[in-house]
Amino acid sequence: MAKKKLNLKDNTPADLHKLVADKQEELRALRFNVAGSKTRNVKLARTLRKEVARALTELNTRN
């Protein structure tokens, strides 16, 4: 099940900041679930970190 890559160039800076905050919160929750062995998708943490990095890179290139 391939997920479509996010197109970050169309988003406003406020949208990008919200995306980063949401993904970081999702990553934090995932880490706690992994510690409690509640999750099966262990690659999700990697994809979340990459999405946060992509959004932050887009924000920094605009400045």
PDB file of N, H, CA, C and O in Angstrom:
ATOM      1  N   MET A   1       0.840  -1.170   0.000  1.00  0.00           N
ATOM      2  CA  MET A   1       0.000   0.000   0.000  1.00  0.00           C
ATOM      3  C   MET A   1       0.890   1.239   0.000  1.00  0.00           C
ATOM      4  O   MET A   1       1.287   1.715   1.064  1.00  0.00           O
ATOM      5  N   ALA A   2       1.199   1.755  -1.158  1.00  0.00           N
ATOM      6  H   ALA A   2       0.876   1.369  -2.022  1.00  0.00           H
ATOM      7  CA  ALA A   2       2.061   2.925  -1.279  1.00  0.00           C
ATOM      8  C   ALA A   2       1.271   4.188  -1.004  1.00  0.00           C
ATOM      9  O   ALA A   2       0.154   4.367  -1.490  1.00  0.00           O
ATOM     10  N   LYS A   3       1.875   5.055  -0.215  1.00  0.00           N
ATOM     11  H   LYS A   3       2.782   4.909   0.180  1.00  0.00           H
ATOM     12  CA  LYS A   3       1.222   6.313   0.125  1.00  0.00           C
ATOM     13  C   LYS A   3       1.756   7.396  -0.797  1.00  0.00           C
ATOM     14  O   LYS A   3       2.952   7.444  -1.083  1.00  0.00           O
ATOM     15  N   LYS A   4       0.869   8.260  -1.258  1.00  0.00           N
ATOM     16  H   LYS A   4      -0.103   8.221  -1.025  1.00  0.00           H
ATOM     17  CA  LYS A   4       1.269   9.332  -2.157  1.00  0.00           C
ATOM     18  C   LYS A   4       2.126  10.341  -1.398  1.00  0.00           C
ATOM     19  O   LYS A   4       1.827  10.690  -0.256  1.00  0.00           O
ATOM     20  N   LYS A   5       3.182  10.797  -2.038  1.00  0.00           N
ATOM     21  H   LYS A   5       3.425  10.513  -2.966  1.00  0.00           H
ATOM     22  CA  LYS A   5       4.086  11.755  -1.424  1.00  0.00           C
ATOM     23  C   LYS A   5       3.387  13.105  -1.255  1.00  0.00           C
ATOM     24  O   LYS A   5       2.637  13.546  -2.126  1.00  0.00           O
ATOM     25  N   LEU A   6       3.646  13.743  -0.128  1.00  0.00           N
ATOM     26  H   LEU A   6       4.255  13.384   0.579  1.00  0.00           H
ATOM     27  CA  LEU A   6       3.031  15.037   0.142  1.00  0.00           C
ATOM     28  C   LEU A   6       3.618  16.108  -0.762  1.00  0.00           C
ATOM     29  O   LEU A   6       4.826  16.132  -0.998  1.00  0.00           O
ATOM     30  N   ASN A   7       2.774  16.987  -1.264  1.00  0.00           N
ATOM     31  H   ASN A   7       1.793  16.968  -1.072  1.00  0.00           H
ATOM     32  CA  ASN A   7       3.240  18.122  -2.040  1.00  0.00           C
ATOM     33  C   ASN A   7       3.263  19.320  -1.104  1.00  0.00           C
ATOM     34  O   ASN A   7       2.221  19.905  -0.809  1.00  0.00           O
ATOM     35  N   LEU A   8       4.450  19.681  -0.639  1.00  0.00           N
ATOM     36  H   LEU A   8       5.296  19.205  -0.878  1.00  0.00           H
ATOM     37  CA  LEU A   8       4.580  20.716   0.378  1.00  0.00           C
ATOM     38  C   LEU A   8       4.739  22.103  -0.214  1.00  0.00           C
ATOM     39  O   LEU A   8       4.616  23.092   0.508  1.00  0.00           O
ATOM     40  N   LYS A   9       5.008  22.201  -1.499  1.00  0.00           N
ATOM     41  H   LYS A   9       5.108  21.396  -2.085  1.00  0.00           H
ATOM     42  CA  LYS A   9       5.246  23.512  -2.104  1.00  0.00           C
ATOM     43  C   LYS A   9       3.985  24.359  -2.182  1.00  0.00           C
ATOM     44  O   LYS A   9       4.062  25.585  -2.255  1.00  0.00           O
ATOM     45  N   ASP A  10       2.835  23.714  -2.166  1.00  0.00           N
ATOM     46  H   ASP A  10       2.773  22.718  -2.106  1.00  0.00           H
ATOM     47  CA  ASP A  10       1.569  24.443  -2.270  1.00  0.00           C
ATOM     48  C   ASP A  10       1.054  24.942  -0.922  1.00  0.00           C
ATOM     49  O   ASP A  10       0.142  25.766  -0.874  1.00  0.00           O
ATOM     50  N   ASN A  11       1.633  24.447   0.172  1.00  0.00           N
ATOM     51  H   ASN A  11       2.375  23.777   0.132  1.00  0.00           H
ATOM     52  CA  ASN A  11       1.137  24.798   1.504  1.00  0.00           C
ATOM     53  C   ASN A  11       1.680  26.143   1.976  1.00  0.00           C
ATOM     54  O   ASN A  11       2.771  26.560   1.585  1.00  0.00           O
ATOM     55  N   THR A  12       0.903  26.808   2.818  1.00  0.00           N
ATOM     56  H   THR A  12       0.017  26.469   3.135  1.00  0.00           H
ATOM     57  CA  THR A  12       1.350  28.056   3.437  1.00  0.00           C
ATOM     58  C   THR A  12       2.285  27.716   4.594  1.00  0.00           C
ATOM     59  O   THR A  12       2.274  26.587   5.083  1.00  0.00           O
ATOM     60  N   PRO A  13       3.098  28.685   5.039  1.00  0.00           N
ATOM     61  CA  PRO A  13       3.971  28.419   6.197  1.00  0.00           C
ATOM     62  C   PRO A  13       3.193  27.998   7.439  1.00  0.00           C
ATOM     63  O   PRO A  13       3.672  27.165   8.207  1.00  0.00           O
ATOM     64  N   ALA A  14       2.015  28.550   7.649  1.00  0.00           N
ATOM     65  H   ALA A  14       1.626  29.227   7.024  1.00  0.00           H
ATOM     66  CA  ALA A  14       1.209  28.159   8.806  1.00  0.00           C
ATOM     67  C   ALA A  14       0.782  26.689   8.695  1.00  0.00           C
ATOM     68  O   ALA A  14       0.777  25.958   9.685  1.00  0.00           O
ATOM     69  N   ASP A  15       0.426  26.272   7.483  1.00  0.00           N
ATOM     70  H   ASP A  15       0.430  26.866   6.678  1.00  0.00           H
ATOM     71  CA  ASP A  15       0.061  24.872   7.272  1.00  0.00           C
ATOM     72  C   ASP A  15       1.247  23.954   7.533  1.00  0.00           C
ATOM     73  O   ASP A  15       1.092  22.876   8.107  1.00  0.00           O
ATOM     74  N   LEU A  16       2.430  24.384   7.109  1.00  0.00           N
ATOM     75  H   LEU A  16       2.556  25.260   6.643  1.00  0.00           H
ATOM     76  CA  LEU A  16       3.627  23.568   7.317  1.00  0.00           C
ATOM     77  C   LEU A  16       3.962  23.447   8.800  1.00  0.00           C
ATOM     78  O   LEU A  16       4.350  22.374   9.262  1.00  0.00           O
ATOM     79  N   HIS A  17       3.815  24.537   9.547  1.00  0.00           N
ATOM     80  H   HIS A  17       3.499  25.409   9.172  1.00  0.00           H
ATOM     81  CA  HIS A  17       4.067  24.480  10.983  1.00  0.00           C
ATOM     82  C   HIS A  17       3.081  23.533  11.670  1.00  0.00           C
ATOM     83  O   HIS A  17       3.450  22.781  12.572  1.00  0.00           O
ATOM     84  N   LYS A  18       1.828  23.583  11.231  1.00  0.00           N
ATOM     85  H   LYS A  18       1.528  24.194  10.498  1.00  0.00           H
ATOM     86  CA  LYS A  18       0.815  22.700  11.806  1.00  0.00           C
ATOM     87  C   LYS A  18       1.121  21.251  11.449  1.00  0.00           C
ATOM     88  O   LYS A  18       0.964  20.366  12.290  1.00  0.00           O
ATOM     89  N   LEU A  19       1.552  20.994  10.224  1.00  0.00           N
ATOM     90  H   LEU A  19       1.680  21.713   9.541  1.00  0.00           H
ATOM     91  CA  LEU A  19       1.909  19.647   9.788  1.00  0.00           C
ATOM     92  C   LEU A  19       3.052  19.102  10.628  1.00  0.00           C
ATOM     93  O   LEU A  19       3.010  17.952  11.066  1.00  0.00           O
ATOM     94  N   VAL A  20       4.078  19.924  10.856  1.00  0.00           N
ATOM     95  H   VAL A  20       4.113  20.858  10.500  1.00  0.00           H
ATOM     96  CA  VAL A  20       5.230  19.496  11.657  1.00  0.00           C
ATOM     97  C   VAL A  20       4.775  19.148  13.071  1.00  0.00           C
ATOM     98  O   VAL A  20       5.171  18.115  13.612  1.00  0.00           O
ATOM     99  N   ALA A  21       3.956  19.992  13.667  1.00  0.00           N
ATOM    100  H   ALA A  21       3.634  20.830  13.228  1.00  0.00           H
ATOM    101  CA  ALA A  21       3.488  19.738  15.033  1.00  0.00           C
ATOM    102  C   ALA A  21       2.665  18.447  15.098  1.00  0.00           C
ATOM    103  O   ALA A  21       2.817  17.652  16.026  1.00  0.00           O
ATOM    104  N   ASP A  22       1.798  18.248  14.112  1.00  0.00           N
ATOM    105  H   ASP A  22       1.674  18.893  13.358  1.00  0.00           H
ATOM    106  CA  ASP A  22       0.963  17.047  14.102  1.00  0.00           C
ATOM    107  C   ASP A  22       1.807  15.782  13.944  1.00  0.00           C
ATOM    108  O   ASP A  22       1.590  14.794  14.646  1.00  0.00           O
ATOM    109  N   LYS A  23       2.766  15.818  13.022  1.00  0.00           N
ATOM    110  H   LYS A  23       2.941  16.621  12.452  1.00  0.00           H
ATOM    111  CA  LYS A  23       3.602  14.639  12.788  1.00  0.00           C
ATOM    112  C   LYS A  23       4.486  14.346  13.992  1.00  0.00           C
ATOM    113  O   LYS A  23       4.711  13.180  14.319  1.00  0.00           O
ATOM    114  N   GLN A  24       4.993  15.382  14.659  1.00  0.00           N
ATOM    115  H   GLN A  24       4.810  16.329  14.394  1.00  0.00           H
ATOM    116  CA  GLN A  24       5.818  15.166  15.846  1.00  0.00           C
ATOM    117  C   GLN A  24       4.987  14.568  16.979  1.00  0.00           C
ATOM    118  O   GLN A  24       5.470  13.712  17.721  1.00  0.00           O
ATOM    119  N   GLU A  25       3.753  15.012  17.111  1.00  0.00           N
ATOM    120  H   GLU A  25       3.361  15.708  16.509  1.00  0.00           H
ATOM    121  CA  GLU A  25       2.873  14.437  18.132  1.00  0.00           C
ATOM    122  C   GLU A  25       2.544  12.982  17.811  1.00  0.00           C
ATOM    123  O   GLU A  25       2.493  12.138  18.705  1.00  0.00           O
ATOM    124  N   GLU A  26       2.320  12.695  16.530  1.00  0.00           N
ATOM    125  H   GLU A  26       2.362  13.381  15.803  1.00  0.00           H
ATOM    126  CA  GLU A  26       2.041  11.323  16.117  1.00  0.00           C
ATOM    127  C   GLU A  26       3.252  10.427  16.374  1.00  0.00           C
ATOM    128  O   GLU A  26       3.102   9.280  16.795  1.00  0.00           O
ATOM    129  N   LEU A  27       4.448  10.953  16.121  1.00  0.00           N
ATOM    130  H   LEU A  27       4.570  11.885  15.779  1.00  0.00           H
ATOM    131  CA  LEU A  27       5.678  10.209  16.364  1.00  0.00           C
ATOM    132  C   LEU A  27       5.864   9.950  17.860  1.00  0.00           C
ATOM    133  O   LEU A  27       6.280   8.861  18.255  1.00  0.00           O
ATOM    134  N   ARG A  28       5.558  10.948  18.691  1.00  0.00           N
ATOM    135  H   ARG A  28       5.220  11.833  18.370  1.00  0.00           H
ATOM    136  CA  ARG A  28       5.673  10.782  20.137  1.00  0.00           C
ATOM    137  C   ARG A  28       4.723   9.684  20.620  1.00  0.00           C
ATOM    138  O   ARG A  28       5.113   8.826  21.412  1.00  0.00           O
ATOM    139  N   ALA A  29       3.489   9.714  20.147  1.00  0.00           N
ATOM    140  H   ALA A  29       3.172  10.412  19.504  1.00  0.00           H
ATOM    141  CA  ALA A  29       2.512   8.702  20.530  1.00  0.00           C
ATOM    142  C   ALA A  29       2.955   7.321  20.048  1.00  0.00           C
ATOM    143  O   ALA A  29       2.776   6.329  20.753  1.00  0.00           O
ATOM    144  N   LEU A  30       3.525   7.260  18.862  1.00  0.00           N
ATOM    145  H   LEU A  30       3.670   8.066  18.289  1.00  0.00           H
ATOM    146  CA  LEU A  30       3.994   5.986  18.323  1.00  0.00           C
ATOM    147  C   LEU A  30       5.113   5.415  19.182  1.00  0.00           C
ATOM    148  O   LEU A  30       5.155   4.209  19.428  1.00  0.00           O
ATOM    149  N   ARG A  31       6.014   6.266  19.635  1.00  0.00           N
ATOM    150  H   ARG A  31       5.980   7.245  19.435  1.00  0.00           H
ATOM    151  CA  ARG A  31       7.115   5.787  20.476  1.00  0.00           C
ATOM    152  C   ARG A  31       6.603   5.170  21.768  1.00  0.00           C
ATOM    153  O   ARG A  31       7.120   4.149  22.220  1.00  0.00           O
ATOM    154  N   PHE A  32       5.590   5.786  22.359  1.00  0.00           N
ATOM    155  H   PHE A  32       5.170   6.616  21.992  1.00  0.00           H
ATOM    156  CA  PHE A  32       5.016   5.215  23.575  1.00  0.00           C
ATOM    157  C   PHE A  32       4.303   3.903  23.286  1.00  0.00           C
ATOM    158  O   PHE A  32       4.353   2.981  24.100  1.00  0.00           O
ATOM    159  N   ASN A  33       3.644   3.806  22.147  1.00  0.00           N
ATOM    160  H   ASN A  33       3.603   4.555  21.486  1.00  0.00           H
ATOM    161  CA  ASN A  33       2.968   2.569  21.779  1.00  0.00           C
ATOM    162  C   ASN A  33       3.962   1.454  21.495  1.00  0.00           C
ATOM    163  O   ASN A  33       3.705   0.295  21.822  1.00  0.00           O
ATOM    164  N   VAL A  34       5.100   1.795  20.887  1.00  0.00           N
ATOM    165  H   VAL A  34       5.309   2.736  20.621  1.00  0.00           H
ATOM    166  CA  VAL A  34       6.117   0.786  20.607  1.00  0.00           C
ATOM    167  C   VAL A  34       6.685   0.263  21.918  1.00  0.00           C
ATOM    168  O   VAL A  34       6.933  -0.935  22.055  1.00  0.00           O
ATOM    169  N   ALA A  35       6.894   1.160  22.888  1.00  0.00           N
ATOM    170  H   ALA A  35       6.692   2.133  22.777  1.00  0.00           H
ATOM    171  CA  ALA A  35       7.407   0.742  24.184  1.00  0.00           C
ATOM    172  C   ALA A  35       6.431  -0.210  24.864  1.00  0.00           C
ATOM    173  O   ALA A  35       6.846  -1.105  25.600  1.00  0.00           O
ATOM    174  N   GLY A  36       5.153  -0.022  24.625  1.00  0.00           N
ATOM    175  H   GLY A  36       4.816   0.705  24.027  1.00  0.00           H
ATOM    176  CA  GLY A  36       4.144  -0.900  25.197  1.00  0.00           C
ATOM    177  C   GLY A  36       3.748  -2.034  24.262  1.00  0.00           C
ATOM    178  O   GLY A  36       2.825  -2.790  24.565  1.00  0.00           O
ATOM    179  N   SER A  37       4.427  -2.163  23.138  1.00  0.00           N
ATOM    180  H   SER A  37       5.178  -1.549  22.892  1.00  0.00           H
ATOM    181  CA  SER A  37       4.185  -3.210  22.139  1.00  0.00           C
ATOM    182  C   SER A  37       2.749  -3.201  21.617  1.00  0.00           C
ATOM    183  O   SER A  37       2.139  -4.259  21.468  1.00  0.00           O
ATOM    184  N   LYS A  38       2.215  -2.031  21.344  1.00  0.00           N
ATOM    185  H   LYS A  38       2.711  -1.171  21.466  1.00  0.00           H
ATOM    186  CA  LYS A  38       0.850  -1.933  20.834  1.00  0.00           C
ATOM    187  C   LYS A  38       0.800  -1.752  19.317  1.00  0.00           C
ATOM    188  O   LYS A  38      -0.286  -1.723  18.738  1.00  0.00           O
ATOM    189  N   THR A  39       1.943  -1.632  18.676  1.00  0.00           N
ATOM    190  H   THR A  39       2.825  -1.656  19.147  1.00  0.00           H
ATOM    191  CA  THR A  39       1.930  -1.360  17.242  1.00  0.00           C
ATOM    192  C   THR A  39       2.629  -2.478  16.475  1.00  0.00           C
ATOM    193  O   THR A  39       3.470  -3.195  17.018  1.00  0.00           O
ATOM    194  N   ARG A  40       2.270  -2.608  15.228  1.00  0.00           N
ATOM    195  H   ARG A  40       1.587  -2.026  14.787  1.00  0.00           H
ATOM    196  CA  ARG A  40       2.893  -3.604  14.354  1.00  0.00           C
ATOM    197  C   ARG A  40       3.738  -2.947  13.265  1.00  0.00           C
ATOM    198  O   ARG A  40       4.694  -3.554  12.782  1.00  0.00           O
ATOM    199  N   ASN A  41       3.406  -1.730  12.875  1.00  0.00           N
ATOM    200  H   ASN A  41       2.629  -1.237  13.267  1.00  0.00           H
ATOM    201  CA  ASN A  41       4.103  -1.056  11.780  1.00  0.00           C
ATOM    202  C   ASN A  41       5.302  -0.294  12.337  1.00  0.00           C
ATOM    203  O   ASN A  41       5.176   0.862  12.740  1.00  0.00           O
ATOM    204  N   VAL A  42       6.459  -0.940  12.357  1.00  0.00           N
ATOM    205  H   VAL A  42       6.562  -1.879  12.029  1.00  0.00           H
ATOM    206  CA  VAL A  42       7.636  -0.312  12.936  1.00  0.00           C
ATOM    207  C   VAL A  42       8.308   0.663  11.968  1.00  0.00           C
ATOM    208  O   VAL A  42       9.128   1.478  12.390  1.00  0.00           O
ATOM    209  N   LYS A  43       7.975   0.592  10.686  1.00  0.00           N
ATOM    210  H   LYS A  43       7.309  -0.070  10.343  1.00  0.00           H
ATOM    211  CA  LYS A  43       8.539   1.531   9.714  1.00  0.00           C
ATOM    212  C   LYS A  43       7.852   2.891   9.758  1.00  0.00           C
ATOM    213  O   LYS A  43       8.345   3.852   9.169  1.00  0.00           O
ATOM    214  N   LEU A  44       6.730   2.979  10.444  1.00  0.00           N
ATOM    215  H   LEU A  44       6.330   2.198  10.923  1.00  0.00           H
ATOM    216  CA  LEU A  44       5.989   4.223  10.507  1.00  0.00           C
ATOM    217  C   LEU A  44       6.803   5.337  11.148  1.00  0.00           C
ATOM    218  O   LEU A  44       6.684   6.495  10.746  1.00  0.00           O
ATOM    219  N   ALA A  45       7.625   5.010  12.134  1.00  0.00           N
ATOM    220  H   ALA A  45       7.722   4.070  12.460  1.00  0.00           H
ATOM    221  CA  ALA A  45       8.456   6.026  12.794  1.00  0.00           C
ATOM    222  C   ALA A  45       9.416   6.652  11.791  1.00  0.00           C
ATOM    223  O   ALA A  45       9.616   7.867  11.799  1.00  0.00           O
ATOM    224  N   ARG A  46      10.000   5.846  10.942  1.00  0.00           N
ATOM    225  H   ARG A  46       9.837   4.859  10.935  1.00  0.00           H
ATOM    226  CA  ARG A  46      10.930   6.366   9.929  1.00  0.00           C
ATOM    227  C   ARG A  46      10.224   7.302   8.967  1.00  0.00           C
ATOM    228  O   ARG A  46      10.745   8.370   8.642  1.00  0.00           O
ATOM    229  N   THR A  47       9.043   6.914   8.508  1.00  0.00           N
ATOM    230  H   THR A  47       8.620   6.047   8.771  1.00  0.00           H
ATOM    231  CA  THR A  47       8.322   7.762   7.555  1.00  0.00           C
ATOM    232  C   THR A  47       7.864   9.063   8.201  1.00  0.00           C
ATOM    233  O   THR A  47       7.861  10.111   7.557  1.00  0.00           O
ATOM    234  N   LEU A  48       7.478   8.999   9.470  1.00  0.00           N
ATOM    235  H   LEU A  48       7.480   8.147   9.994  1.00  0.00           H
ATOM    236  CA  LEU A  48       7.078  10.226  10.162  1.00  0.00           C
ATOM    237  C   LEU A  48       8.258  11.185  10.300  1.00  0.00           C
ATOM    238  O   LEU A  48       8.110  12.386  10.079  1.00  0.00           O
ATOM    239  N   ARG A  49       9.423  10.661  10.664  1.00  0.00           N
ATOM    240  H   ARG A  49       9.543   9.685  10.844  1.00  0.00           H
ATOM    241  CA  ARG A  49      10.612  11.516  10.784  1.00  0.00           C
ATOM    242  C   ARG A  49      10.973  12.145   9.447  1.00  0.00           C
ATOM    243  O   ARG A  49      11.379  13.306   9.395  1.00  0.00           O
ATOM    244  N   LYS A  50      10.828  11.387   8.370  1.00  0.00           N
ATOM    245  H   LYS A  50      10.498  10.444   8.412  1.00  0.00           H
ATOM    246  CA  LYS A  50      11.129  11.923   7.045  1.00  0.00           C
ATOM    247  C   LYS A  50      10.146  13.005   6.642  1.00  0.00           C
ATOM    248  O   LYS A  50      10.538  14.004   6.040  1.00  0.00           O
ATOM    249  N   GLU A  51       8.870  12.821   6.966  1.00  0.00           N
ATOM    250  H   GLU A  51       8.551  12.009   7.455  1.00  0.00           H
ATOM    251  CA  GLU A  51       7.863  13.834   6.629  1.00  0.00           C
ATOM    252  C   GLU A  51       8.112  15.124   7.401  1.00  0.00           C
ATOM    253  O   GLU A  51       7.949  16.216   6.856  1.00  0.00           O
ATOM    254  N   VAL A  52       8.508  15.002   8.676  1.00  0.00           N
ATOM    255  H   VAL A  52       8.640  14.115   9.118  1.00  0.00           H
ATOM    256  CA  VAL A  52       8.838  16.187   9.473  1.00  0.00           C
ATOM    257  C   VAL A  52      10.042  16.892   8.858  1.00  0.00           C
ATOM    258  O   VAL A  52      10.049  18.117   8.737  1.00  0.00           O
ATOM    259  N   ALA A  53      11.049  16.135   8.474  1.00  0.00           N
ATOM    260  H   ALA A  53      11.044  15.140   8.572  1.00  0.00           H
ATOM    261  CA  ALA A  53      12.249  16.721   7.883  1.00  0.00           C
ATOM    262  C   ALA A  53      11.930  17.420   6.562  1.00  0.00           C
ATOM    263  O   ALA A  53      12.455  18.499   6.288  1.00  0.00           O
ATOM    264  N   ARG A  54      11.080  16.814   5.752  1.00  0.00           N
ATOM    265  H   ARG A  54      10.654  15.937   5.974  1.00  0.00           H
ATOM    266  CA  ARG A  54      10.709  17.433   4.473  1.00  0.00           C
ATOM    267  C   ARG A  54       9.971  18.750   4.690  1.00  0.00           C
ATOM    268  O   ARG A  54      10.217  19.725   3.980  1.00  0.00           O
ATOM    269  N   ALA A  55       9.070  18.782   5.666  1.00  0.00           N
ATOM    270  H   ALA A  55       8.870  17.990   6.243  1.00  0.00           H
ATOM    271  CA  ALA A  55       8.317  20.005   5.941  1.00  0.00           C
ATOM    272  C   ALA A  55       9.235  21.093   6.476  1.00  0.00           C
ATOM    273  O   ALA A  55       9.119  22.253   6.081  1.00  0.00           O
ATOM    274  N   LEU A  56      10.148  20.726   7.376  1.00  0.00           N
ATOM    275  H   LEU A  56      10.242  19.784   7.697  1.00  0.00           H
ATOM    276  CA  LEU A  56      11.082  21.716   7.922  1.00  0.00           C
ATOM    277  C   LEU A  56      12.042  22.225   6.850  1.00  0.00           C
ATOM    278  O   LEU A  56      12.406  23.401   6.852  1.00  0.00           O
ATOM    279  N   THR A  57      12.448  21.360   5.949  1.00  0.00           N
ATOM    280  H   THR A  57      12.153  20.405   5.948  1.00  0.00           H
ATOM    281  CA  THR A  57      13.320  21.776   4.852  1.00  0.00           C
ATOM    282  C   THR A  57      12.606  22.771   3.954  1.00  0.00           C
ATOM    283  O   THR A  57      13.191  23.775   3.546  1.00  0.00           O
ATOM    284  N   GLU A  58      11.353  22.503   3.645  1.00  0.00           N
ATOM    285  H   GLU A  58      10.877  21.688   3.975  1.00  0.00           H
ATOM    286  CA  GLU A  58      10.578  23.428   2.816  1.00  0.00           C
ATOM    287  C   GLU A  58      10.425  24.770   3.516  1.00  0.00           C
ATOM    288  O   GLU A  58      10.533  25.815   2.873  1.00  0.00           O
ATOM    289  N   LEU A  59      10.175  24.760   4.821  1.00  0.00           N
ATOM    290  H   LEU A  59      10.087  23.911   5.343  1.00  0.00           H
ATOM    291  CA  LEU A  59      10.066  26.027   5.566  1.00  0.00           C
ATOM    292  C   LEU A  59      11.373  26.795   5.536  1.00  0.00           C
ATOM    293  O   LEU A  59      11.371  28.011   5.343  1.00  0.00           O
ATOM    294  N   ASN A  60      12.488  26.104   5.724  1.00  0.00           N
ATOM    295  H   ASN A  60      12.489  25.117   5.881  1.00  0.00           H
ATOM    296  CA  ASN A  60      13.785  26.776   5.768  1.00  0.00           C
ATOM    297  C   ASN A  60      14.225  27.289   4.406  1.00  0.00           C
ATOM    298  O   ASN A  60      14.924  28.299   4.331  1.00  0.00           O
ATOM    299  N   THR A  61      13.837  26.626   3.338  1.00  0.00           N
ATOM    300  H   THR A  61      13.269  25.805   3.399  1.00  0.00           H
ATOM    301  CA  THR A  61      14.228  27.113   2.013  1.00  0.00           C
ATOM    302  C   THR A  61      13.443  28.361   1.627  1.00  0.00           C
ATOM    303  O   THR A  61      13.902  29.151   0.801  1.00  0.00           O
ATOM    304  N   ARG A  62      12.276  28.545   2.211  1.00  0.00           N
ATOM    305  H   ARG A  62      11.903  27.903   2.882  1.00  0.00           H
ATOM    306  CA  ARG A  62      11.479  29.741   1.913  1.00  0.00           C
ATOM    307  C   ARG A  62      12.031  30.974   2.621  1.00  0.00           C
ATOM    308  O   ARG A  62      11.760  32.096   2.195  1.00  0.00           O
ATOM    309  N   ASN A  63      12.791  30.790   3.683  1.00  0.00           N
ATOM    310  H   ASN A  63      13.011  29.878   4.029  1.00  0.00           H
ATOM    311  CA  ASN A  63      13.321  31.934   4.441  1.00  0.00           C
ATOM    312  C   ASN A  63      14.669  32.377   3.948  1.00  0.00           C
ATOM    313  O   ASN A  63      15.242  33.325   4.484  1.00  0.00           O
TER     314      ASN A  63
END
